[in-house]
Amino acid sequence: IIKIDPIDPNIENILLIGIDGGDGLNIGHRSDTMCIVSINKTTNTVKLISVMRDIWAYFPNKDAWTKINASYAYGGPGQTVNIVNYNFGLDIQKYVVTDFEGFRGIIDTIGGIPITVTDKEATQIPGLSSGGTYTLNGEQALSYARIRHIDSDFARVLRQRTVLLSIFSTLRGSTRVNQLRVANDSLSFMRSNIDSGEITGSLFALALKVDSSIDQRTIPESGM
């Protein structure tokens, strides 16, 4: 990761990356999901910003333009962070990566998450045949988060944030003992350059405060 000083010392941006594979390796995979978690340390609040995977971005190390989700295949999480920073003038220095297997594992460790789906969405999720509110297991939640062809990629990234918010909500309603268990068990399903103590400590505590009122955005926004 290219070192960039904080633009605002009170704001820390972290990149969540979901890769389109199940082996946890960098080779050949794309950053199928990119979500910036922007933390305001003064107000102790969070914003979620989804970066659309089909954005045409400039890759300085290749002197070429290509889709931004190819950044992971050209250098793993560090390269993805660098490309996002370069194209959007950001100062990200930390990342968290999970793959398909890790995503399923995190959801199953929690015990499933409640999600309300439409009739169309239900046709894309194993085991469902109609709309409603269900507790989705890891495989079902992954299918829900990857739905794209019934509507658009804008709807897809909104579903991904819906999954994140449901994770936080489910954990918030759990016991402290279970919260600590999930936080520690989930470490085995992700890779990060953030110290494990910070992930299970201050970042996890902040995540538990996040609810549906959080400021959410998508780059680009509709109409841009």
C-alpha angles and dihedrals in degrees: 000000000000109000113247123176116234113274089210117015089212093058125069121186122201125187118223110202128192114191125206098241141070105226102074092234128129097223115113097341127128128219093251091176129031121177125171115215106203113196123197105205093192097055094026090230134134137216126196119213121183117210110211110237095222096059111132103235138177117246108203093192090058098031087227144109121238141139112303094232089067089068093088093056089054097054116342125247095332092057091046090053091048094050093048090048094047096048098042103031094244134150103220114158102160132063143178120205130194132168132207093280092046092048091052090046094053092050093047091047088057091049096247131303132249114246130171110221134187125234090258093049091049090062089062096050122081113245097016128103105169141027124273142100114303138169101242122207122217096276093047094046090051091051090049093049092050098048109126115138098069092063129344146306088258089063089044095058090046089056090050091055089046088058091050092050091048090052091052093045093049092050092045089060093048130092120270090245091055092045091056091046093052093045092053097040092050092061089077090060097055143051123215145156088226117103111257090233090059092047094051092036126040097003093048091047090052092048090056089061093055116106139164092284090071117124107257127186140171127216110246100026118216111284097024 
